[in-house]
Amino acid sequence: MAVKLRLTRIGRTHEPYYRIVAADSRYSRDGRFIEQIGAYNPRQDLKEATINREAALNWLSKGAQPSDTVRAIFRAHGIMEEFHNSKLKK
């Protein structure tokens, strides 16, 4: 099972709002997911996203691949840097 960290849309028409979820890559964008790890409102700054850091780092360490947008959100919050530093310490 290949796990992806990606966005799933829950907002209304012309008012997007997304959840950051860990999901099997075979499921549809708004389909089943394993765990919700955050939320993102594109009408605000990237740093305004709410993220569970421990869950995000846990999924990254297990080999989950973030989408491009999720990677940018994680980079803005310093999660990607923290993940890479933890890999270097091992």
C-alpha positions in Angstrom: 0.0 0.0 0.0 1.5 3.3 -1.1 0.6 6.1 1.2 0.4 9.7 0.0 0.0 12.9 2.0 -2.3 15.0 0.0 -5.2 17.5 0.1 -8.9 16.6 0.1 -11.4 19.3 -0.7 -14.2 20.0 1.7 -15.1 23.6 0.9 -18.1 25.0 -0.9 -18.2 26.2 -4.5 -15.8 29.1 -5.0 -14.7 28.8 -1.3 -12.1 26.1 -1.2 -11.0 24.6 2.1 -8.8 21.5 2.3 -7.8 18.8 4.8 -4.3 17.4 4.7 -4.7 13.6 4.9 -2.7 10.4 4.7 -4.5 8.2 2.1 -3.8 5.2 0.0 -2.7 6.4 -3.4 -5.3 4.2 -5.1 -8.3 6.1 -3.5 -9.9 9.1 -5.1 -9.0 12.7 -4.1 -12.1 13.1 -1.8 -12.4 9.4 -1.0 -11.4 7.3 2.0 -8.3 8.3 4.0 -6.3 6.8 6.8 -5.8 9.8 9.0 -6.4 13.5 8.9 -3.2 15.4 9.9 -4.2 19.0 9.2 -6.2 21.7 7.4 -5.3 24.3 4.8 -7.3 27.4 3.7 -5.8 28.6 0.3 -7.4 32.0 0.8 -4.9 32.6 3.6 -1.1 32.4 3.8 0.6 29.0 3.7 1.7 29.5 7.3 -1.9 29.7 8.4 -2.4 26.0 7.9 -3.0 23.9 11.0 -0.8 20.7 11.1 -0.3 18.0 13.6 3.5 17.9 13.5 4.0 14.6 15.2 1.6 12.8 12.8 3.2 14.4 9.8 6.7 13.4 10.8 5.4 9.9 11.7 3.9 9.4 8.2 7.0 10.8 6.5 9.3 8.5 8.5 7.1 5.5 7.4 7.7 6.4 3.8 4.6 8.4 2.9 5.1 10.7 -0.1 3.7 14.2 0.1 2.1 15.9 -2.9 3.7 19.1 -4.2 1.3 21.4 -2.4 1.6 19.5 0.9 5.4 19.5 0.5 5.2 23.4 0.1 3.0 23.7 3.2 5.3 21.4 5.2 8.3 23.5 4.0 6.7 26.7 5.2 6.1 25.2 8.6 9.6 23.7 8.9 8.4 20.1 8.9 10.4 19.0 5.9 13.6 20.5 7.4 12.9 18.7 10.7 12.3 15.5 8.8 15.6 15.7 6.9 17.6 16.6 10.0 16.1 13.6 11.8 17.2 11.4 8.8 20.7 12.7 9.0 21.0 12.0 12.7 20.3 8.3 12.1 
